């Protein structure tokens, strides 16, 4: 974990500070769960694929921009041209299935989040944001590892 924070300071800051602070605005317990699940996910990726390959801050900004645009298309009350919305949804779906994104891992994490939230009614309102941040974190790691594999 320490090596990850040293070699990937921007990504580590995003995953372990920015994302949890957004969740904590709704529920502190869910923010703590999120950080635990991120740690577990990072360990899974490092065990399966090796150390996290270094990337620049620009890479992270580009990845977040792509994800933000695609995720905006899923928000029904977000004003957007119908054709553009459809194309972005298609692109999100295509990228999710064609990239190395670990869809089963996302499903397992969502189940864990649901289970934890069901233990306290105060946590339920923050399920969606926690799941969205978990999906984003897994997608970032998947993109990071797949981009490195393509460059080999």
C-alpha positions as a Markdown table, in Angstrom:
| # | Residue | x | y | z |
|---|---|---|---|---|
| 1 | Unk | 0.0 | 0.0 | 0.0 |
| 2 | Unk | 2.8 | 2.4 | 0.9 |
| 3 | Unk | 4.6 | 1.6 | -2.4 |
| 4 | Unk | 1.3 | 2.3 | -4.3 |
| 5 | Unk | 0.9 | 5.7 | -2.5 |
| 6 | Unk | 4.5 | 6.6 | -3.4 |
| 7 | Unk | 4.4 | 5.5 | -7.0 |
| 8 | Unk | 0.8 | 6.6 | -7.7 |
| 9 | Unk | 0.3 | 9.7 | -5.5 |
| 10 | Unk | -2.5 | 11.2 | -7.6 |
| 11 | Unk | -4.4 | 7.9 | -8.0 |
| 12 | Unk | -4.0 | 7.1 | -4.3 |
| 13 | Unk | -5.2 | 10.5 | -3.4 |
| 14 | Unk | -8.3 | 10.1 | -5.6 |
| 15 | Unk | -9.1 | 6.6 | -4.4 |
| 16 | Unk | -8.4 | 7.0 | -0.7 |
| 17 | Unk | -9.2 | 10.7 | -0.1 |
| 18 | Unk | -11.4 | 12.2 | -2.8 |
| 19 | Unk | -13.9 | 9.3 | -3.3 |
| 20 | Unk | -14.3 | 8.5 | 0.4 |
| 21 | Unk | -14.9 | 12.2 | 1.2 |
| 22 | Unk | -17.8 | 12.3 | -1.3 |
| 23 | Unk | -19.3 | 9.2 | 0.3 |
| 24 | Unk | -18.7 | 10.6 | 3.8 |
| 25 | Unk | -20.9 | 13.5 | 3.0 |
| 26 | Unk | -23.8 | 11.0 | 3.1 |
| 27 | Unk | -22.5 | 8.4 | 5.6 |
| 28 | Unk | -19.2 | 8.0 | 7.4 |
| 29 | Unk | -19.6 | 4.2 | 7.8 |
| 30 | Unk | -20.0 | 3.7 | 4.1 |
| 31 | Unk | -16.9 | 5.8 | 3.4 |
| 32 | Unk | -14.9 | 3.5 | 5.8 |
| 33 | Unk | -16.3 | 0.4 | 4.0 |
| 34 | Unk | -15.4 | 1.9 | 0.7 |
| 35 | Unk | -11.8 | 2.4 | 1.8 |
| 36 | Unk | -11.6 | -1.2 | 3.1 |
| 37 | Unk | -13.0 | -2.5 | -0.2 |
| 38 | Unk | -10.6 | -0.4 | -2.2 |
| 39 | Unk | -7.7 | -1.8 | -0.2 |
| 40 | Unk | -9.0 | -5.3 | -0.8 |
| 41 | Unk | -9.5 | -4.6 | -4.5 |
| 42 | Unk | -6.0 | -3.2 | -4.9 |
| 43 | Unk | -4.5 | -6.3 | -3.2 |
| 44 | Unk | -6.5 | -8.5 | -5.6 |
| 45 | Unk | -5.2 | -6.6 | -8.6 |
| 46 | Unk | -1.6 | -6.6 | -7.4 |
| 47 | Unk | -1.8 | -10.3 | -6.6 |
| 48 | Unk | -3.3 | -11.2 | -10.0 |
| 49 | Unk | -1.5 | -8.7 | -12.2 |
| 50 | Unk | 1.6 | -7.5 | -10.3 |
| 51 | Unk | 2.5 | -4.0 | -9.0 |
| 52 | Unk | 0.5 | -1.1 | -10.2 |
| 53 | Unk | 2.2 | 0.4 | -13.3 |
| 54 | Unk | 3.1 | 4.1 | -12.9 |
| 55 | Unk | 1.0 | 6.7 | -14.7 |
| 56 | Unk | 1.0 | 10.4 | -15.0 |
| 57 | Unk | -1.5 | 12.8 | -13.5 |
| 58 | Unk | -2.6 | 13.6 | -17.0 |
| 59 | Unk | -3.5 | 9.9 | -17.6 |
| 60 | Unk | -5.8 | 10.0 | -14.5 |
| 61 | Unk | -7.4 | 13.2 | -15.6 |
| 62 | Unk | -8.1 | 11.8 | -19.0 |
| 63 | Unk | -9.6 | 8.6 | -17.6 |
| 64 | Unk | -11.8 | 10.5 | -15.2 |
| 65 | Unk | -13.0 | 12.7 | -18.0 |
| 66 | Unk | -13.9 | 9.8 | -20.1 |
| 67 | Unk | -15.8 | 8.1 | -17.2 |
| 68 | Unk | -17.5 | 11.3 | -16.2 |
| 69 | Unk | -18.9 | 11.9 | -19.7 |
| 70 | Unk | -20.1 | 8.3 | -20.0 |
| 71 | Unk | -21.6 | 8.3 | -16.6 |
| 72 | Unk | -23.4 | 11.6 | -17.2 |
| 73 | Unk | -25.4 | 9.8 | -20.0 |
| 74 | Unk | -26.9 | 7.5 | -17.4 |
| 75 | Unk | -28.4 | 10.3 | -15.4 |
| 76 | Unk | -31.9 | 10.7 | -16.7 |
| 77 | Unk | -32.5 | 14.3 | -15.5 |
| 78 | Unk | -29.2 | 15.4 | -17.1 |
| 79 | Unk | -29.9 | 17.5 | -20.2 |
| 80 | Unk | -28.3 | 15.9 | -23.2 |
| 81 | Unk | -29.2 | 15.4 | -26.8 |
| 82 | Unk | -30.9 | 12.0 | -27.3 |
| 83 | Unk | -28.4 | 10.8 | -29.9 |
| 84 | Unk | -25.4 | 11.8 | -27.9 |
| 85 | Unk | -26.8 | 10.1 | -24.8 |
| 86 | Unk | -27.4 | 6.9 | -26.8 |
| 87 | Unk | -23.9 | 7.0 | -28.2 |
| 88 | Unk | -22.3 | 7.6 | -24.8 |
| 89 | Unk | -24.4 | 4.7 | -23.2 |
| 90 | Unk | -23.3 | 2.4 | -26.0 |
| 91 | Unk | -19.7 | 3.5 | -25.6 |
| 92 | Unk | -19.9 | 2.9 | -21.8 |
| 93 | Unk | -21.4 | -0.6 | -22.4 |
| 94 | Unk | -18.9 | -1.5 | -25.1 |
| 95 | Unk | -15.9 | -0.3 | -23.1 |
| 96 | Unk | -17.1 | -2.2 | -20.1 |
| 97 | Unk | -17.4 | -5.5 | -22.0 |
| 98 | Unk | -14.4 | -5.1 | -24.3 |
| 99 | Unk | -11.9 | -3.9 | -21.8 |
| 100 | Unk | -10.4 | -5.9 | -19.0 |
| 101 | Unk | -12.9 | -4.4 | -16.5 |
| 102 | Unk | -13.6 | -7.1 | -13.9 |
| 103 | Unk | -17.4 | -7.2 | -14.1 |
| 104 | Unk | -17.7 | -10.0 | -11.6 |
| 105 | Unk | -15.6 | -8.1 | -9.1 |
| 106 | Unk | -17.9 | -5.1 | -9.5 |
| 107 | Unk | -20.9 | -7.4 | -8.8 |
| 108 | Unk | -19.2 | -8.9 | -5.7 |
| 109 | Unk | -18.4 | -5.4 | -4.4 |
| 110 | Unk | -21.9 | -4.2 | -5.0 |
| 111 | Unk | -23.3 | -7.2 | -3.1 |
| 112 | Unk | -21.0 | -6.5 | -0.1 |
| 113 | Unk | -22.0 | -2.8 | -0.2 |
| 114 | Unk | -25.7 | -3.8 | -0.2 |
| 115 | Unk | -25.2 | -6.3 | 2.6 |
| 116 | Unk | -23.4 | -3.8 | 4.8 |
| 117 | Unk | -25.9 | -1.0 | 4.1 |
| 118 | Unk | -28.8 | -3.4 | 5.1 |
| 119 | Unk | -27.4 | -3.5 | 8.6 |
| 120 | Unk | -28.4 | 0.1 | 9.3 |
| 121 | Unk | -31.0 | 2.3 | 7.7 |
| 122 | Unk | -28.8 | 5.3 | 7.9 |
| 123 | Unk | -26.4 | 3.7 | 5.3 |
| 124 | Unk | -29.0 | 2.9 | 2.7 |
| 125 | Unk | -29.0 | 6.4 | 1.1 |
| 126 | Unk | -25.3 | 6.2 | 0.3 |
| 127 | Unk | -25.4 | 2.8 | -1.4 |
| 128 | Unk | -25.5 | 4.2 | -5.0 |
| 129 | Unk | -22.7 | 6.7 | -4.6 |
| 130 | Unk | -20.6 | 4.0 | -2.9 |
| 131 | Unk | -21.3 | 1.5 | -5.7 |
| 132 | Unk | -20.5 | 4.2 | -8.3 |
| 133 | Unk | -17.2 | 5.1 | -6.7 |
| 134 | Unk | -16.3 | 1.4 | -6.4 |
| 135 | Unk | -17.1 | 0.9 | -10.1 |
| 136 | Unk | -15.0 | 3.9 | -11.0 |
| 137 | Unk | -12.1 | 2.6 | -8.9 |
| 138 | Unk | -12.2 | -0.8 | -10.5 |
| 139 | Unk | -12.5 | 0.7 | -13.9 |
| 140 | Unk | -9.5 | 2.9 | -13.3 |
| 141 | Unk | -7.4 | 0.0 | -12.1 |
| 142 | Unk | -8.6 | -2.1 | -15.1 |
| 143 | Unk | -7.7 | 0.6 | -17.5 |
| 144 | Unk | -4.4 | 1.1 | -15.8 |
| 145 | Unk | -3.4 | -2.5 | -16.1 |
| 146 | Unk | -4.8 | -3.0 | -19.6 |
| 147 | Unk | -3.0 | 0.1 | -21.0 |
| 148 | Unk | 0.2 | -1.2 | -19.6 |
| 149 | Unk | -0.4 | -4.6 | -21.2 |
| 150 | Unk | -1.0 | -3.0 | -24.5 |
| 151 | Unk | 2.2 | -1.1 | -24.3 |
| 152 | Unk | 4.3 | -4.2 | -23.8 |
